[in-house]
Amino acid sequence: MPGMGGLELQRHLVASGWKVPIIFISAHADAEVSARALQAGAIAFFQKPFSSAALLEAIDRAQASPGEDAGP
């Protein structure tokens, strides 16, 4: 993603009061990045390749998460 990384975008959304479920998908990640994303509230963090069943389960959790309103 040019200009801003996923973790930076997540921090920006949280700091701005946006309450949207976030699912990370990365081709290049490590355990530290994954842990940081999840600790900051991400629903899931997948490193490619990943199973479609796992992604669908994460989407189900995201839809069921209490999102109140999505915006600040």
DOSE-857730 format. One record per residue (C-alpha): residue in three letters; x, y, z. Coordinates in pm, 1 decimal, always signed. Layout:
REM residues N
SITE / ala / X / Y / Z .
...
***
This chain:
REM residues 72
SITE / met / +0.0 / +0.0 / +0.0 .
SITE / pro / +182.2 / +313.5 / -113.0 .
SITE / gly / +231.0 / +596.6 / +134.6 .
SITE / met / +102.5 / +424.8 / +447.4 .
SITE / gly / +149.8 / +78.9 / +594.6 .
SITE / gly / -131.7 / -129.4 / +736.4 .
SITE / leu / -28.2 / -83.2 / +1099.7 .
SITE / glu / -2.5 / +291.3 / +1047.6 .
SITE / leu / -348.8 / +299.6 / +891.5 .
SITE / gln / -485.8 / +96.7 / +1181.8 .
SITE / arg / -331.8 / +340.8 / +1433.9 .
SITE / his / -476.4 / +634.6 / +1241.9 .
SITE / leu / -825.6 / +483.9 / +1232.7 .
SITE / val / -821.4 / +401.9 / +1603.9 .
SITE / ala / -685.5 / +745.3 / +1697.0 .
SITE / ser / -955.1 / +908.6 / +1482.9 .
SITE / gly / -1230.7 / +717.1 / +1659.5 .
SITE / trp / -1324.0 / +488.3 / +1370.6 .
SITE / lys / -1458.9 / +155.8 / +1493.3 .
SITE / val / -1424.6 / -68.2 / +1192.6 .
SITE / pro / -1320.6 / -432.5 / +1203.3 .
SITE / ile / -981.3 / -484.0 / +1042.7 .
SITE / ile / -851.8 / -804.2 / +883.9 .
SITE / phe / -486.4 / -793.1 / +779.2 .
SITE / ile / -356.7 / -989.4 / +480.7 .
SITE / ser / +14.8 / -973.4 / +409.8 .
SITE / ala / +266.7 / -1144.3 / +187.7 .
SITE / his / +553.8 / -1025.0 / +405.1 .
SITE / ala / +499.6 / -1024.3 / +778.9 .
SITE / asp / +646.6 / -1164.5 / +1093.8 .
SITE / ala / +516.1 / -1267.5 / +1435.0 .
SITE / glu / +589.7 / -924.1 / +1584.7 .
SITE / val / +387.6 / -739.4 / +1320.9 .
SITE / ser / +102.0 / -985.8 / +1357.1 .
SITE / ala / +103.4 / -952.0 / +1736.8 .
SITE / arg / +103.0 / -571.3 / +1716.4 .
SITE / ala / -193.4 / -570.5 / +1478.8 .
SITE / leu / -393.2 / -811.2 / +1693.0 .
SITE / gln / -310.0 / -625.5 / +2016.1 .
SITE / ala / -434.6 / -306.0 / +1853.1 .
SITE / gly / -770.0 / -471.0 / +1782.6 .
SITE / ala / -747.5 / -642.6 / +1444.6 .
SITE / ile / -995.7 / -926.1 / +1395.8 .
SITE / ala / -734.3 / -1145.7 / +1227.0 .
SITE / phe / -393.1 / -1138.4 / +1061.3 .
SITE / phe / -321.5 / -1370.3 / +768.7 .
SITE / gln / +5.1 / -1428.9 / +593.7 .
SITE / lys / -20.9 / -1553.7 / +237.2 .
SITE / pro / -100.3 / -1825.0 / +157.4 .
SITE / phe / -396.6 / -1875.6 / +389.2 .
SITE / ser / -711.9 / -2083.8 / +374.5 .
SITE / ser / -1033.4 / -1942.6 / +240.7 .
SITE / ala / -1217.6 / -2107.7 / +530.4 .
SITE / ala / -1006.9 / -1911.4 / +781.0 .
SITE / leu / -1074.7 / -1586.7 / +595.2 .
SITE / leu / -1448.9 / -1653.5 / +583.4 .
SITE / glu / -1448.6 / -1727.4 / +957.0 .
SITE / ala / -1268.3 / -1397.4 / +1022.8 .
SITE / ile / -1521.1 / -1212.9 / +806.4 .
SITE / asp / -1803.1 / -1372.5 / +1006.9 .
SITE / arg / -1637.3 / -1254.3 / +1330.6 .
SITE / ala / -1594.0 / -905.7 / +1185.2 .
SITE / gln / -1961.6 / -887.2 / +1091.7 .
SITE / ala / -2062.7 / -1005.0 / +1439.5 .
SITE / ser / -1828.2 / -767.1 / +1621.8 .
SITE / pro / -1995.5 / -482.0 / +1806.7 .
SITE / gly / -1906.8 / -195.9 / +1578.2 .
SITE / glu / -2146.5 / +63.4 / +1720.3 .
SITE / asp / -2120.7 / +317.8 / +1444.0 .
SITE / ala / -1833.4 / +292.9 / +1202.3 .
SITE / gly / -1726.8 / +655.7 / +1215.7 .
SITE / pro / -1591.3 / +890.8 / +1475.4 .
***
